[in-house]
Amino acid sequence: MDGVGVVDEAGRLRLLGSAGAGAAFGVVLAVLVASSWVTTTTALLVGVGVPAGLLGAAIGVWTQLRSWRAAGGYERSVAVQRWVAEQRVPPGVTADEWVPALQAQADREGAGWGKIVLCVLWTAMTLSMADQHGPLLTGMLVTLWLGIGAWSALWVIPRARAARTLLRRGVATEPHPTES
């Protein structure tokens, strides 16, 4: 894949997960919009939700591939995640290489907290409108919002904090070039 490199089994599973999340978001969004004009039924889910789900899946895969390209390719992205998980940068990796990579990981904490705030607001809004959308759509929306919040709380924020900790420890122990 252009700019992404070779993707292993774990990467293919990530692409599948991105497709699933994109499909869920596409279905919920399309049904939510369509339900403003018609009653939510199984026919609406199939007629509008399936095409929207397919489009959402394609967008989910595209955004994951784009993320890997921005990080320098799939292998590079995996290497940085391994550094964060192991809490160490391998010897021989220059500061010019690992500092920006870890900073990008650490900067995701703000996005994670933003998703949690939106999750709380969207869940409250969805529950306040349950009588307008019915139990099926309300359940789908609440599940989607809680899933986004849980992903942020259990994965995005802890990984960003671990990257920030590694970055601080690495910067604190990295000798200044003039001291060598």
N, C-alpha and C positions, 0 to 999 in steps of 0.2 A: 504494500500500500504506500502510495506516494507520501513521503515525509514522516511516515509512522514507523517503518521498518517491519521486521518479522514479529508476528504476534503469536504467543504460545497459547496453550490451553486456558490458562488463567485469564489471559487477555480476551480470548473468545468468550469466556464466561462473563467477563465484564461487559463486553459488547452486548451479549444477550440480556444482561441485567439492565443496561442502558436502554435497550429496545423495549423491555418490559415496562420500565418506569415511564418512558416516553409514551408508550401505548396507553398506559393507565391514565396519564395526564391528558392525552388527546381525547380519550373516550369521555372522561369526566367533564372536560371543558366543553366539548361539542354537545353533550347531552344537557349540560347546565344551560348553555345558550339556547339550545332548541326548546328546552322545557319552559322557556319564557313565553312561547307561542302555542305549544301543544302539550298535552298531558304526557308524562313519562310512562312509556310502555315498553314492552319487549321489542316491538317493531321499531320503535325509535332507537333503542339501544343497538339493534342490528343494522338498521338502515343508515343511521347517522354515526353511531358509535364505532362500528367496524372500520369504515373508511378513515375516520378521524384517528382511530387507534393505529392503523397502518401508517398514516402520515406521522403520528407522534413517535412511533417506533423508529422510522427512518430518521427523524430529527434527533432522537436520542442517540442513535448510532453515530450520526454525523457530528454531534457535539462532543462525544467521547473521542472520536478520531481527531477532531480539531484540538481538543485538550492535549492529547498525546503529541501532536505536531508542535504545539506551542511549548511543550516541555522538552523538546529536542528528540522526540520519538518515543515509542513504547518502551524500549529497553532502558532508556535514560530515566523515564518516569518511574519504572519499576526499581531502578537502582536507588533513586532518591527516596522512594518509599521504604526500601530496605534499610537505608541509612537511618531513617526516622525510627523504624521498628527496632533496630538493633542499638539505637542511641550511640552510633559512632560512624564517623566517615573514614573509609579505608585510607591507609597511608598512601601517599603518592597522588592523591586528588588535591589539586591546587585550590587555594581559597577563592581564586577567580571563578572556579567551577562550582564549588559546593556552597558558598555563601549565597549567591543569587537563587540557587535551586532550593535551599532550605528557607530562604526568605519568602519565596513564592508559596511554599507549603505553610509557613507560619501565618502569612497574610490571609489564609482562608478562614481563620477563626472569626473574623468580623462577618463574613458571609454566613457562617454557621449560626451565629447569634441572630443575624437578620432573619434567617429562615425560621428559627424558633419563635421569634416575635410574630412573624407573619402567620405561622402555624396556629398560634394562640388566637390571633385576631380572626383568621379565616374560619377556625373551628367555631368560635363564638358566633360569628356571622352566620355560618351554615346552620348551627343549631337554632338560632333565632328565626330562621326562615324555613324551618322544617315543615310547617303547615303548608307552605307554598310549593315545595318540591316533592313532598312525599317521602316515605321511609327508604325507598330504594336509592334515590339520588342523594338523600341526606347521608345515608350509610356509606355510599361510595365516596362522597366528598370528605366526610370525617375521617375515613380510612386513609385517603390520600394525604390530607393535611397532617394527620398524626404520623404517617410514614415519613413524610419529609422532616418533621420535627425530630422524630426518633433517629433518623439517619444523621442529622446534624449533631444531636446530643451524644450519640454513641460512637460516631465515627469521625466526622469532620472536625469538631472542636477538640477532642482528645489528640488527634493526629497533629493538628495545628499547634497545640500546646507542646507536644513532644518535639516538634520541629523547632519551635522557638527555644525550648530548653537546650536542645542540641546546638543550636546556633549560638546561644549565649555562652555555653560551656566551651564551644569551639573557638569563638572569638576571644574569650578570656584566656585561653591557653595557647592560642596561635601567636608565636613570636613576631614582633614587629620586624619588617625587612631590614631596618637599620641596626637592629640589635644582633643580627647574625654575624 
